[in-house]
C-alpha cells in the first residue's frame, strides 16, 4: 500500500509539473520566487499585497512551496489531499488552460522551499523567475539533518538566484551576511533591503513604533519609515509584531522599486497585507491576555527572532513562552534547544516546553537563572495549552512556537478568547490536518 501511494504521488507530481511548465510557456507570466530559512510566507504575502495593487496577480496559497504545491499554484488549483476525484479535476483544469485561451495572471508570486538536497534546483530550473528574493538564512536551519551541513542548505537556497532569467533581478536581505555572500556569485542585477546603511531600501530602528489601542492597550501593529533614493516613505502594518514583518514589507517594497512602481502607492498597499496565520500574529487570549501565535514552524533563527519580539512587548503582567520541539536539526538539536532556553530564561517569567527535545529548552532556562518553579514540561501541545489557560492572567503575553510536527496551534486554541474563529486565525485547521 505504501509503495502504491508513493507511485501515485510521483505520477501526480510529474503530470502536474508538465502541465505547469506548458502553462508558463503559453501564458508567459512574470514570476517572483521567494526562498530562505525564515520569512518566506510573510514575504510572499507582502509582495502579493503590493503587486496585486498594480497587476493581476496570483500567489502560492498558504505554504504551497513544494514539488506539488508550486505546480498547483501555477495551474490555480487547491490541494486535493486524499480525494481522487479532485485530483482528476485538477488535471482537467490544467488541460483546459492549455487547450483554451483563458484569463491568466500577469504575475505569479511563488514560495520555494527545500526539504531535501536538489529540491530548489529542480524547481527553479523550470519556473525561471524574473525576480528572486532570498529572505534570511539560519546558521542552523530547519531540515539541516537531511543536508551535509548548514553550508549545503545555503548553497541549495542560492540555486534560486542562479535560475533567474538573464535580465532578472535578485533581491537580498542586506542584514544577513550569508545571504549577502551569495552576491559574489551572481551576475544579475541585485537590490537589497534591511537596516544596513548599504542597503537599497533602508529602515531605521529608531523609527519603528509599536502601536496600541488607546483604550485597552492591545497591540495593533507596527509603523516605520523606509528610505530609498532620497525619499522617506511611511509604512503601517496591522495585526502582527516583530522584525520579521518589517523585513517582509521591505522585500515587497524592493520588488516595487525593481518594477519602478509608485513607492507611496506600494507602501499604502501594505495596509491590505494580512498577517498569515501562525506567523507572529497577535490573537486576543482568555482573561484579557495577549497571544503571539508563531506556530507555523520553527528553526533556531525563527525562534530567537520570536523571543526577541516577545522581549519588546510591554505587558501589565507576565511574559510566557510556550516552546515546542524544533525538528530536523540533527546533531545540532540539543545545543540549539538549550540556547533557546537560555534566551527565554532571560526574557520570560514562565517557560512551558512541549516535546522530548524541548526538555533542553527547560535546561537552558534553568542555566539562565529562571526558577525551576517557573518551568513546566509537557509531551502534548493540547495539554500544555490547558495548563496555560489555568495560569495565564489579564495583561499576560504568551508566545507559542514550535515545529509543524508539534502542532502547537492546539495550545493556542485552548487559550484564545474566540475559539470559534480558529478556522480563520489558526494554521492547519483543514479537516485533513485536524484528523492527524
N, C-alpha and C positions, 0 to 999 in steps of 0.2 A: 504493500500500500504506500509506504513512504517513497519507494522508487518511482511509482506511478505518479504521485503528486509532484515529485521533483521534475520528472519528464514533462508533465503537463505545464509546469511553471516555465521551464525552458522554452517550450514551444510557444507559449503565450507571449513571453518576453520577445522572442525572435520575430513573431508576426507583428506585434505592436511596434517594435522598433523599426521594422521595414516600412510599415505604413507611415510612421512619424517622419522617417527620413525622406520619403517620397512627398509627403505633405510640405515639408520645409522647402524642398526643391521646387515644388509647384507654386507655393504662395509667397515664398521669399520674405518672411517677416524678419525684422531686426531682432536681435536677441541680446539680452543682458543675462549673463550667467554669474552666479554668486557661489563662492565656496569659502571655507575657513573652518576653524575649530569652534569658534563662538560667534553668534550673531547672524548666522545665515538667514534664518527665517525672518527675524526682525528687519534685517536689511532688505530682504525680498519684498516684504510688505510695505516698507517705506518707499522703496524705488517704484513699486506699483502705484502707490498713492500719488507720487509726483508725475510719472509718465502718463497715467490714465487721465490726468488733468489736461493733457495736450494731445494724446493719441488714443486710438482704440487699442487697448492693452489687455493681455491675459497673464496671470501669474500662476505659479505652482500652488495648488491648494494645500493647506496645512503644511506638511513637510514632505511633499512629493519630490524627493531628491534622489531616488534610487533608479536602478536599471528599468524598473517598471513604472515608477512614478513620473519620470520625465516624458516617456512616450505618451502616457495618459494625458499629461498636460498639453502636449503638442496637439493631440487629437481633440482634446476638450472633453474627456470622459472621466467618470468617477471610478474609484477602486471598487471592483465588483466582489471583492473578498471571495467567499465560497459559493457564489451564485453563478452557475454555468450559463444561465440564460442571459444574465447581464454581461458576461464576458463576450458572448456571441454578439450582443447588441453593440458592444464597444468595437469589435472587429468590423461590424457592418457600418458603424458611424465613420470609421477610418476610410473604408472603401468608398462611402458616399462622398466624402470630401475629395477623394481622388478622381472619381468619375464625373462629378458635377463641379461647377464653379460656384462656390458659396462664399458668403462674407467671412473674412478671416482677420484676426488681429494684426495691426501694423507692428506691434512689439510683443514679444514674449519675455517674461521675467522668470528665469528658471533657477531653482536652488539645486546645487550639485553636491552630493555627499560622497563619502568614501568609507566603506566598511572594511574593504579588503584591498590589497595591492592591485593596481591596474584599473580600479573602478572608474576614476575620473578620466584617465587617459582614454579608456574605451568610449565613454560617453562624449567627451569633448571632441573626439575625432569626427563625430557626425553632427553635433549641434553647431560647431564653429561659430562661437559668439562674436558679436560686433563689439561688445563691451564685457570685460570680465572684472569682477570685484573680488579681492581677497580681503576678508574681514579681519581676522585675527587668528594667530596660531598659538598653540599651547606648548610649553616645554614638555609636558606630559599629556598629550591629547587622548581623548576617548578613542577606542579601537586600537590603541598602540600595541596591544598584545598580539594583534594579527600582522604587525609590521616588524621589521628587523630592529627599528629604532625610531625615536621621535623625528630624527632627520629624514627617515624614509617617508614618514607621514607628510612632512613639509614638502618633500620632493613630489609626492603624489598630488598635493594641493596645487603645486606650481604647474602641473600639467595643464590646468585650465588656461593659464596665461599663455602657454606655448601654442594653444589651439586657436587663439584669437585671430580673426581674419587680418589680412595684410594691412589694411587701413584702419583697423580697430584700435581700441584704447584699453589699457589695463589700469584699474583704479586700486590703489594700495592704501592700507592703514599706515599712516606715517609714524604712529607711536609704537609700532611693533617691529622690532629690529629684524626678526625672522622674515616677516612679510617684506620689509624693505630690501632685504638681501636678495630677494628674487629679481629686483630691478637690474642687477648686474647681468642677468642672462636674458633680459627682454629687449627686443629690438623695436617693439611697437612704442607708440606714444604712451606715456604714463601720466596719471594725475594722482594726487594723494590727499588725504584728509586726516584731521586729528587735532591735537593740541600743540604739536610741534610747530614752531615758527617757520620751518622749512616746508610745511605742507601747502598744497594749492589752496585748500579750504581750511581755515584755522578757526577753531573755537577756543574760548578763554575760560579757564576755571573760575576766574574772578566774576564772570558774567552769568554763571549758572545760578538760577534761583529755583527753589523748590516751592511750588505754590500750594496753599492750603485753603480749605473752606473757612471763611471768616467766622462762621457760626460754631462749627464743631471741631475745627482744626484738622479735619480729614484731608490727607494728601490728595491733591488734584493732578499734579503733573510737574513738568519742567519748562522753564523759559531760559533761553540763552541766545547769544549772538554769534554769527559766523562772519568772518572777514574773508573777502575774496576780491582780488583785483581792485583794491581801493574802496570797496563798498562794504558796509556793515549791515547785515540782514538779521532781523529778529526772527526767532523760531519758537513756536509754542507747541508742546506735546502734552497730551492729556491721557490719563488713565494708567500711567506707569512711572516708575522712578528708575534711577540708575544710569550709569555711564554707557551701558550697552545701547540704550535707546538714543542717547546723544550720538554715538558712533553710527547707528543705523540711519539717523536723519542726515548726518554728514555724508554718508555714502550715497544717499539718494540725491542730495544737492550736488554732489560731484558728477553724477550722471546728467543732471540738468545742465551743469556747466559744460560738460563734454558736448552736449547737444546744442549749446548756445541758446538755451531757453531763458525766458524771463525769470530771474532768480527770486524776485519778490513773489511772483505768482507760484513758483515752485515751493517756496517756504510756506506760503498760505495753504498750498495743497496738503502739507503735512498736518494741517488741522484735522484732516479726514483719516489720518493714519491711526488705525485702531490696533492697539497692542494685541498681539496674538496670545491666546490662552497659554498659560504656563511659562511665560517669558517675563519675569519681573513685573507681573501685573498686579495691581492693587485691588484687593477684594475686601469688602466690609465683613468683619468677623462677628461672632456672637459676643454679647455683653459689651458692645461698643469697642471692640478690638479691631486691629488692622492686620490683614494677612498679605504678605508679599508672596504671591504664588509664582514660583520659579520651578515648576515640577516637570517641565517637558523632558529634560535630560540633564546630565551633569558630567562635567570634566573638572579637573583641578582649577583651571583658569576661570571657568564659569562660576564655580562655587566660591572662589576667592572674590570675584567681582560682586557676586550677590551678597556676600558677607560685608563687603565694603559699602554697598548700598544700605544695608541694614545699619551700619555704623553711623551713616549720615542722617538718618531719620531721627527726629526728636519725638519721643513718646512721653505720655504722662506717667507711665509706669515701666514695666519690664520689657527687655528685648529678648526674644526667644528664638532659637534656631532649631528647626526640626530637619535633621540631615540624614538622608539615606545613603546606601552604598553607591559609590562611583564604580561602575562596572567596566570591564575590558581594559584595565590598566596594567595587567600582567605583573611583572616583578616590581613595579612602582606602587602597587596598591597600598601596602601598609604604610610606607613613608608618606605618601600624599594624603592619605586619610588622617594620619597623625598630625600632619602640617595644618590641614583644615581645622582640626580640633584645637590646635594652639591658637589659630586666628580667632575662632569662635569663642574660645575661653576668655580672650581679652576683651571681646566686644559684648558678649551676652550675659544676661542674668540667669539664664537657664538654657541647657542644651539637651535635646532629645534626639537619640540616634535610632536608626532603623536598619537592621541587617547585620550580618556577620562582620563584613569589612568595616562597617561604621563603628564597631567597637574600638577601633584605633582612633576614631574621632573623639570618643569619650576619653581615651588615654591622653590625647593631645590637650583636651580641655583641662584635665587634671594637671598636666605639666604647666599649663598657662596660669594656674592658680585658682581655677574655678572650684568651688567646694563640691565634694562628692555628693552632697545632699541636693545639689542643683543639676545633677547629670542623671539622665534616665535612659534606659536602653530597652528597645523592643525589636522583635523579629518581623512584625507585621505593621504596615503603614496605617491600616484602619485602626488597630489598637492604639497606635501612637496618637492618632487623631482624637480618639475618645479620651485618652489621658489628657491631651492638651485642652480639650473642651472643659475638663474639670478644673484645670489650673489657670487658664487664661482669664484676665480681668479687664475692666474698662481701661482703655488707653494703651494696653499692651500691643506690641508689634511683633508678629511672628513670621519669620522667613521659613518657607517649606521648600526643600530642594532635594533631588536625588536622581539617579539614573532612571531611564524609562522603565526598565525591568522591575524597579522597586514600587512603581505605581503610587507615587507619593501624592497624587491628586486625591486619593482616597482619604488621606489625612486632612486635606483641605476641606473636603466635603463634610467632614464631621464638625468643622468649626466655622464654616461660612454662614453669614447671617441669613442668606437667602438661598438655601439648598435647592429650591425649585428652579433656580436659574443655572444649575450646574451644567446643563447641556450647552448653554450659551457662554459660560465663563470658564469652564474647566477643559483641560485636554482629555483626549481618549474617552469621550462619552458615547461613542457609537456602540451599538449593541454587540458588535463583533469584539470590541475591546473589553466591554464590561463583562462578557462571558468568560474572559481568560482568567 
